[in-house]
Amino acid sequence: MGGAIEPTRGQQLLTVAEAAAALALSKSLVYQLVLSGELESVKVRRCRRVPVDALNSYVKELRDSSR
């Protein structure tokens, strides 16, 4: 447990739904995290995407703050 989230098929950007599934959170909570700036995201035209490394950074921050 505690391993890094790895992109599938070379994916570097995830949809909010994919990021939610990877974190085992709801889509609405992931949107809240994105809008609050707690979880990094990027816009690709009109689409919101979450970089895989942003998920790993977010999990690391959670783990570090709980110690």
N, C-alpha and C positions, 0 to 999 in steps of 0.2 A: 504494500500500500504506500501511497505517497509518491508514485512515479509521475513523471511528466506526461502531460497530455500530448499525444503524438498526432500529427496530421495524417489523414488517410489519403491515399492516392496522391501524395505530394501536395495536398491542400495546405495553404498557408492562411487563408481567410475563411472563416466560418460564418454561416448565417446566424442570426440570433437564436433560432430554433436549434441549430446544431451545437452552438455554445451552451445553451441551456441543457441540452441532453448530456453533453460532456461533463458539465458541472452538477448534474442531477438537480437542477433548479427549474422553476417555471419560466416560461418565456417572459411573462410580465415582470418577474423579479429581475431577470437579466436586462430587460429594457430599462428598468429603474436604475440598475447599477451603471448602465451605459450613460443615461441622462445625467446622473449625479457625478459622473467622472470617476467613479470607483473602478470601473472596468473600461479599459481603453477600447476604442472602436474607430473605424475609418468609414468614410463615405465613398462609395464608388458610384458615381452619378447619383441616382436616387436611392441606392441600396445601402443599408447599414451592414457592415461586416466587422467581425471580431477577429483580430490576429491570434493565431494559436499561441504565440509566445505571450500575449496579453493574458490569456487564461492561466498559463503557468505562473506568471508574475502575480496575478490576483490570488491564486491559491497560496503562493509563497508568503504573500503579505498577511493572509488570514492565519497561516500557521505561525508566522513570526509574532503576530499580535496576540496570539492566544498563549504564548509562553510566559 
